[in-house]
Amino acid sequence: MAALAATPGNIKPLKVCILWHMHQPDYLDPISGQTLLPWTWLHGVKDYGEMLDTIVETDARVTVNLVPSLLEQLERYSNGTDHDRWLDILSRKPEELADTERQFMVEHFFSVNEETQILAHTRYHELFRQRGKGARPDALNFNEQDLLDLQVWFLLAWTGHYLRQKSTLVAKLLQQGTHFREEQKQQLLSCCNDEVKRVLQFHRQLEESGQIEISVTPYAHPILPLLCDLHTAQEASPGLPLPAATFRYPEDARLQVREGLKTAERIFGQRQRGMWPAEGGVSEAAVTILAEEGALWGATDEDILARSLNGGLSDRSKLYQPYEYNGLPLLFRDRELSDRIGFLYASWDGKEAVKDLLQRLHTIARLAPGGTVAIILDGENCWERYPDNGYPFLRDLYLSLNLAPDLQMETVQEALSHSEPRHLDRLAPGSWIRSDFTTWVGHSEENLAWELLHQARQDTVTNEIHHALEHPDEPLTDLVRELLRAEGSDWFWWYGDEHASAQAEIFDQLFRRHLEGLYQLQGLSAPAHLFKAIKPVSVKAAGFEPTACFTPEIDGLVGDYFEWLAAGCIELSVGGAMYASRESLQKLHYGYDAANLYFRIDQIAMIRRLAGQKGIFEIRLMIKELFYIRYNLSNNILEICRNGQVLASGEAASDQVLEMAVPLDKLELHPGDMVTLSCHVYKDKRENGRWPTEGSASFCYRGAVLDEENWLV
């Protein structure tokens, strides 16, 4: 594509609006109070501040879009109130780690780009080969020095260009490569924490100086058109299967927009700003809400414009101007240019990539003199595939744009202030992915998730949303905030067959935990279906069944060898990343006679440590309904509960072991019934342990038939 030798005298500069979208969902588990995934912190080390460093170095002008759920996490990391399980493992000496945590490290501390970070560093590559590529690598192959080196290399792999240049510590560790010391790791952690802490202030500083514009997304990154009316998905995709429940809550969409703007105002000091709707998802109803709530502008993908205009975009010049619908100025991104940065140029020579992009921009400048081109894409995830975290490409791109007389970098609001938007009579619904909503609804897993969200909202939320809308100066209640988080798009992203992740089960679990949190905040028992994975669990608990009915003495003592000899056993410590707990509940022994169901836990000392003096150990039994078997460690009381009501008391004792007897008549068990279960420890009303860590265990209750079967054998 030939470039035009442009001069200021023969062409009006093309306004180039680059918007970097920075987004992570809130990984805080509302039940345990733990942060389950570290991506916000890691991108805070490698990307958020470093993107601004390059902007400052090159005197670029861009728009940075920040999702409020990301901002709140950065605040927690900065003020030290975030309890991140990954960082907890990183911060501790290898010799202090439990076997489950060592296994977790070996499974997950290679979560970086293999080509640019693992293969490029000799020692990291050695450890990677030592790990192997199996789904369940064996941590026994790693000694304590290996594990310490792995901790340090995981951190080093998540450092960016500027940190590697300006930090003598990082440069020294990269050069050293191996046999790191604990004090070096602690220094590196401190350095990384400092990098995360500067992110928010750095953004404030650059916005105040006018070098960047900060836009936001509705609070929890929801797909606004689907909140307004889930049937909008069928407008974009006729015939798409939808959930049976009618999900139509435009008031939720309005509150998501309002709270997004309020969060930005609280952190950056200004409410009025533009909005990139999550995934570029728009509809006429959603855009109307953006306008009514005071958003300065919105944006989405070019194909939405093509579907909104009579004749589409056969004349490409129509793309390079702002539009307006129902009072809201709109930009439509150039998909080709945006996707080249996001998906193509990482494999190119950096200078050739910049040359190609500039040539394309020069062509657009000739096609639409004085027009506006929007380049909008993810601003954090693509750089791991680029050499040196994208620095050479970005630096050359910004400098080249500044030098081109026919191109002028502007923020979105600057470009809009210099243009007169063209009115749209209609706005087609869709997103920046295939111009529809099939990424988040239509698959059976996605549809089930929407139905569970709908049911939880009906069960727990009454007039709280309307109260929040009518009293905008009041802070949101925990219940409303929890609902907004449950409506985020990320949970639905990982359902279905389209996307794969080693942490997909955690996203499933987090979504259901947010729904569970709604019930908990209202003092209600969560329904049984929230404890069953929406996405099929790949790891299942193992064990063996009882060989006969038996009746143990409930005294908490290891007595007669034959007392529990006939018991069945369920292995609870099978894998999963939901909890990389320091201690893992290994086994649950169980059995029954004609009157009771019996359980025995041998690791009672561990339970006491996790629960504290007044904690609760709980077994959840799903039969036809969900039962909670709750043992109070402070008074030895065992209660059988259902639907928030105590049905009966059982018998329990804890000394050397914990033994429990649960009356069968309250459980309404019949021979042949399948029982699924999970074990939980609560400390100060917060979950502090769950086994199996993902999914549930199960056994078949055979009743008196068990003795008959064994007699016949």
N, C-alpha and C positions, 0 to 999 in steps of 0.2 A: 504494500500500500504506500504510494508515494506521498511524501510530506510536502506541504505548501510552504514556500519560503515567505512566511508572513511578516509584515511590517505593521507598526502601529497605524500607518496611514491608509492601509487598504482593507482593513478588517476590524470589526468590533470584537473584542476578546470574548471567547466562550467562557462562561462562568463554570468552573469545575467544582462541584460540591462533593467532597468525600465524607462519608459518614461511616465511622467505625462503631459497630454494635457490640457492646460488652455485656455479656449475660452469663450468669450462673443461677440456677434455682437455689432456694434455701435448703441446705442439706441438714438442718437441725431436726433431729427426731423429737417431736413435742412430748413424747411419753418418757423417754429416758433423759432428755436434756443434753444428749451427746450429738456432736456433728459427725456424720457418718462418712462423708467423702470430703477430700481436701482440695478440690479443684479451685475454689475461690482463693484460698491462701496461695496455692502454687502459681496460679496465673497472676496473683498480686506480686509475687517475687519476680516472675519472668516477663510479664507483658504490660500490665496496666500502667505502671510508672514509666517503663521503658518506651512505650509508644509516645508518651509525652516528651521524653528526653529527645527523641528524634525530631519531633515537631519543633522544639526549642532550638535545637542545633541548626535546623535548616530554615527557620523562620516560616514554617508552613502555616496554613490556615485551614482547619478542618472542623468537623462536627463530631463529637464523641457522644454516643448514646449509652446511657448507663441505666440498667434495670434496678429498680428499688430493692428487690430481694438481694441483689449483689451488694448494693450500698450498705444495707443493714448488716450483712455478714462482714464486710470490711470494717465496719464500726466495731463489731464484737471482737474481731481479731486484733484491732488496734488498741482497744481498751482492756484486753486480757480476759474478757468474759466468755470467750468461746472455748468449749471443751471438745477438741478435735481428737478423735481416736487415733488417726494416723500420726498426728504430731506427737501424741503421747508415746506411741511406739518409737518414733524417731528420736525423742528426747531421752530415752532410757538406755542404759548400758545393755549390751546383748546378754550378758550373764544374768541380768534381772528379768529377762523376758521368759514368759511361759512358752511351752512347746507350741501352743496354738498361735501365739504371737510371732514366733519364729517362722512358722509355716505361712502365716499371713504375709510377713515381709517377703519371703521368697516368691510367693505367688504374685504380689502386687507392687513391689518396689522396682519393677522394670516397666512401669506404666509411663513410658516415654516413647518418642519416635525411635524405632530400632535403627534406621539408617543414619540419621543425623546425630544421635546421642549415644547409642550403645556401640555400634560398629566403629564409631569414630574414636573410641577411648579404650585402650588396650585392657585395662583392669576391669572395667564395666563389662566389656565383651567376654572376658574370662569368666566372670561371675554368671553371665547370661548363659554361656555354654555349660557351666557347671549346673545351672538350674535345669536345663533341658527345656523342651517345648511342650511337655505334657500338660494336661489340664490340672494335674495335682502333683507338682514337683515336690521332691522330698527334701525338707529342711535339714535332715540329718547329714546331708552332704556338705553343710556349711558349718565351719567352726566359728568361734566368737570373733576372730579377726575378719573372716569373710563377711559376717553379718555387720560388723562395724563399717567395713569398706562399702558394703551395700547401702547402708544408711547414708553415708557421705556422698556416694555417687548418685543416689536418687536425688539428693538436694542439689548437687552440682549440675545434674542434667536439667534442673528447673531454674537455672540462672540464665539471664539473657546477656546480650552484648555489653551493655554499659556496666553491669555488675561485674562481669569478667574483666573489664578494662579498668574500672576505678577501684576495685577492691583488691588490695595486695593479698589478703587472705585467700580469696577465691582463686586468684592467679597462682598463688603458691600451691594450693591444694590440687589444682588441675595439673600443675607440673609434677608434683610429688606422685600422684596417681594411685598409690597403694600404701598399705600399712599405716593407715591413719590412726590418730590417737583420739581418745574420748574428748579431751579438752579442745582439740581442733574441731570436732563435730559440734560441740556446744558453741564455739565461737562462730561457726558457720550458721547454726540455727539463729543466733542472735543477729547476725548480719542479714539473714533472710527476713526475720521479723521486722527489722528496721526498714527494709524495703517495702514491706506491706504497709507499715504504719504511715509512710509518706504519701500513699496513693491519693487519699481524699484531699489532703491539703494541697497537693500538687495540682489537682484538677481545679480546686477553688482559685488558686493563684493564677493559672492560665486563663480561666474564664474572666477573672477580674481584669486581667491585662488585655483582654479582647482577642487573644490568639486562638482560642477555641470557643466553640459554642457547645454547651452541654444540653442535650435533649434527654428525654426519659421514655420509658415504656410503662404502660399501666402496671400497677403495683407488683403483682406476682407473675407477670408474663403470661396472662391468659389469652386465649384466642377470642377476642371480643365478639366477633360475629356469632360464635357458637354460644356464648353466654346470653347474648340478646335473644337468640332463637336457634336451637340446634338444627332446625329444619333448613336453615340457610345453607347447610352443607349440600342439600339436594338441589338447591338452585344452581350451585356450581357443578354438581355431579348428579344429574337426574338418575333416579333409580338406586342411589346409594343406600345400602341397608342402614337403618338408624335404630337406636335403642327404643325399647317399648315405652319408656318413660318420656313424658313431654318436658324437656328442659328448656325453659324460657324465662330468663331472669335478667331483663335489661337493667334492673336496679343494681344488680351485682356488677354488671359491666360499668355502670356509672361510678360506683364506689371504687372500683379498681382504677379507673382513670383519675378520680379525685385524689385518692390516696397516693397514687404515683406522683402527682404534682406536689402534694403536701410533703412527701418525703424529700423530694428535691429541694423544696423551699427550706425545710428544716436543716438540711445539710449544706446547701450552697447559698441560701439566703435570697432566693428569687423563685417565685411560683410560676410566673408566666414563661413557658418555654415550649418548644416543639415536642412532638411525640412520634416516635417510631412504634407503631402498634406491633405487638408480638408476632413474629414471623410474617410481617407485612400483611397481616390478616385484616381485611376491610369488608365492610358492607355499608349500605346507606344508613342503617340504624346505628352502626358503630361509629361512623364518621360524624354523624349528627351529635352523638354524645361527646365526642372529642371537642367539637366546636362549642357546644353548650357549656362544657366545663372549663373553657378558657385555654385550650391548647392553641399555640400560635400557628402550627402547621402539622401536617401528617405526611406520610410517604408510604409507597408500596412498590410493587413490581410493574414493569412495562406491560406485561400481558394483561393486567387488570385494565390499563388504559386502552389497550387494543380491543378488549371486549366491551368497553364503555363507549367507544366512538363509532359512529356510523362509518363504515369503510375501514375500520381498524387502523393499523399503522402502515398501510401501504406507502404512505408518505412519511418517511422516518423523521423528517424535520418536526413533525407534530409531537414527538417524544421530548424534544429538547426545549420545553417551555413549562412553566408552572400552570397548574389548573386550580379550580376551586369547586367544591361541592358543598352546598348548604352553608356557605360562609367560611369553610375551612380551606386554606391554601394547601395544595397537594403537589408533591413531586413524585415522579415515577422513575425508578432506577433503570439505567441501561444494564440489562442482564448480561450481555456479552462482556462488557468491560469489567463488571463486578465479579463475574465468575472466572474470568481470566486471572485476576489476582487471587481469588479464593481457592481455585482448583488447578490452574494450569501453570502459572509462571514459576512455581516452586521448583519445577524440574528444568527450567531454562537457565541459561547464563543470565545473571542479573542485569547486565547492561543491555543485552539483547531484549530482555523482557520490557525494560523501561522504554527502549527505542520503539518496540512494537506498540506499546500502549500510547506513547506520544503520537505516533503516526496516525493511529485511530482517532485520537482526540483532534489532531489537526484536520482530518477529514470532516469530522463533525463541525468544527469551527467554520469550515467553508460551507457546509450544508445549512447551518443555522447560525449565521453571524449574530453575535450578541446573545445567543441562547444560553440555556442552562442544562448541563449534563449532571445527573446524579449517579455517583458510584457508591453503592451501599452494600456492605457485607460484614460478616463476622470479623471482629477485630482482634481476636485472641487465639483462635484454634489453628489457623492456617500456618502460623509462623514456625511451628515446630518442624514443618517440612522444608522450610527455606534454610539456606546456609546462614549461619550466624544469627538465627532467630529473626530473619527478615531484614536486618539492619542495612546491608548493602543495597538491597532493592529499594527500601523505603527512602533511604537517604538520597539515592540517585533520582528517584521519582520526584520527591519534593523539590530538589534543586533544579531539576529539568523543568518542572512546571513553573517555577519562579522565573526561569530564564526565557520561557517561551512568550513572545509578545502577543500571540493570538490566544493565549490561555491565561486564565486568572483564577487562582484558588480563592474561594469564598466559603464562608459558613452558609448553611441553608438559609438562615434568617437574613443574612446580608444579601444573598441572591434574590430572595423574595422581595426585599425592600426596593430592589432596582428593577422589578418586573411587574407587569400587570397580569394577574392570573386569568386564564380563560375559563369560562363557566362550563361545567359538565351538567347535562340534563339528567344523566343517570350514572350510577357507579356500580359496576358489576362486582359481585362478591367473589372473594378468593384470597389467596395468600401468595407469597413469593415462591412456594413450592408447588409446581404444576398448576398454579392459579386456582387451586381448589383447597379443600380441607381434609382430604383423605388420609393425610398423615396422622390425624388426631381423632378421627371418627370413621366408622364403617366396618372395621375389623371386629370380630366377635369379642376380643379382649378389650378393645377400646370402648365398644358399646357397653360391655359389662361395667367398666370403670365409670362411665357416665351415669349408668343406672344406680350404682352404689353412691355416687356423689349426690344424685338427686334424692335418693332415699335418706341419706344422712342429713341433707339440708332440710328436708321435710320434718324429720324426727327432732331436730335440735334447734332450728332457727325459726323464730316466730316474727316478732316485729323489730328485731335488732337491726336489720339492714335499713329499714325505713327510719328508725330512730337515728342511726348514724348519718343518713342523708339529710335529715331535718335539723341536725345539730352538728354542722361541719366543724365547729371550733372545738368540739370535744374529741379527745383521743379515742381511737377505736377500742372496743372491748376485745379481750382475748378471743372470745368466741367468733366475732366477726373477722378478726385478723386470721384466725385459723381457717375459716371458710375460704377467704380470699387465697390463702396459700394452697389449699386443696384444689382450687380452680386453675392453678398454673398449667401451662401447656406441656411442661417437661415430663410429667408423669405419663401423659398420653403418647408422647413421642416414642417411648420405648416399648409400648405395647404393639402387638401385631408382628408381622414378619419383615417389615421394611428396614428396621434398624437393629443392630446387634451391639451389645456391650457386655464386658465382663461384670459390670455392675448393674445390669438390667434388673436383677432380682431385688437389689437395694432400692431402685427407683419404685418398683412395685410395692415394696414394703413401706417406703416412706409415704407414698400416696395413701395407703390404707392406714398408716399411723396418723396422718392428718385427719382422716375421717374418724378414727378412734378417738383422737383428741377432742373432736366436737362433742361426742357423747360424754367423755370424761369431764369436760368443762360444764356440762349440764347435770352432772351427777347421775348419769345414766350408764347402764351396762351396754357396752358395744355389742351389736348383733354378731352372731357366729360367723357370718360370711366374711367379715373383715379380717378374720384370722386364717383365711384360706387364700393362697396365692392366686392372683388373676393370671399372671404369667406362669406357665408350668414350671415347677421347681425341678432342677436337674439332679439334685442330690437328695437322696432319701435316707432316713434313718434305718439302721439294721438291727438285728438282734434275734431272739428266739422266743417261742411261745412257752407257756407253762406246760409241764408234763402231767400235772394232776391238780385237783383242787386241794387246798391246804388252809389251815387256820393258825397263823403265827400269834405269838404273844406280843402285844403292843407295849413294849417297855423301853424301846430305844437302845437295847443292849444286843451285842452279838453273843447269843447264847448257844443253844444246841445247833450243831452243824446241820442237822436234818431239817431245822425249822423252816428255812427258805429254800431248801434244795429243789423243790418242785417248781419254783418261781420262774416266770419268764423274765426276759431282760431286753431293754431297748437301748441301743447305742445312741446317745444324744450329741456326741461331740463331732459329728460329721461336719464337713466344711461349710463355707459361706463367709461372705465379707461383711455381713450386717454388723456383727460385733467381732472385733479382734480383741476379745476380752483377755485380761491377764490370767483368768482362771476359767476353766471350762468344766461344766457338769458332764461327766463321762457317761454314766449309766443310770437308768431307772429300773429297779426290780419291781415286778408286779405279779399279782395273782388274785385268786378269789375263792370263796366258798359259797354256800347257799345264802349267806347273809350280807357279806361285805366284799368290797373291792379293796385290795391291799396294795400299798406302795411303800418302797423302801429306798431311801437316799443314803448312800454311804458317806458322801462328802459333806457332812453336816458342818464341819469346821469352816469350810469354804462358804457355805450358805450363810453362816453367822457373820463372817467377815464382810460379805457383800451386802447383807441386809442391815447390819447394825443391831443395836439392842432392841429396837422397837419395830423391826422390819417384818415383812410378810413373805412367805414362800407360797407360791400359788401354782396349782396344776389346773390347766383348762382342759376340760373334757368336752369334745363335740360328739354327741350321739345323734339324737334327732334335734336336740336343742343344746345350747351352750351352757355348761355348768362350770362354776368357779370353785375349786377346792382350795380354801385359804387357811393357811396355818400361821398363827401369830406367834412369833418366836419369844415374845415377852411374857406370854401367859399360857402357852401350850394349848390354846383353844383352836379347834379345827371346825370350820364352818363350810357347809355346802350351800352355795348361792346360785340363783338363777334370776335373770331379769332384775338385778339389784335387790332381791329379797333373799333373806336367809331361810332356806328350806328346812335345814336340820343341822345338828352337830354330829361330828364324828369323833373318833378316838385317835389321839396322837401322842407320841412321846419322842423326845430327842435327848440322846446322851452320846453314846458312841456312834449311833446312826439315827436317822429320822425314820420313824415308822408311822404309817397312817392307815386307818380303817374307815372306809366310806360306805355308808349304808346303801345297799343296792336298790332298795325299794324306792328311794328318792330319784334314782337315775333312770328308772323305767327301762332297764336293759333287758334284752331278750337274746337267747342263744342265736348266734349268727350275726349279731349287730357288729358293725365296724365302729371302733372308737378311735378318734384322732385326738392327739394331745400335744401340749407344749408346757414347759416349765418356766416360771418367771420368779425373779427376786425383786422385791421393792424395798427401797431405802428412802425414807422421808417422802413417801408417796410417789417417788420416781422410779421407773424401772431401771434396775442396775444389772440385769442379766436376763437372757432368754435363750432357751435351748429346746429344740434345735435352733441354730441361729437364723435359719431360713426355712420356711415351710413348717411342717409338723410331722410327728411320728404317729404311727397307728398300730393297732392290734385288733384281732378278732376275738370278741367275747364268746366263748363256747358254752359257758354255764356248766350245769351238771353233766352235759353230754361229754365233757372232757374226760371225766372219770370213766364213763361208759366206753368211749373210744379206746382208752388205754387198757381197760379190762379186756376188751375184745382182742386187742393186739397181743 
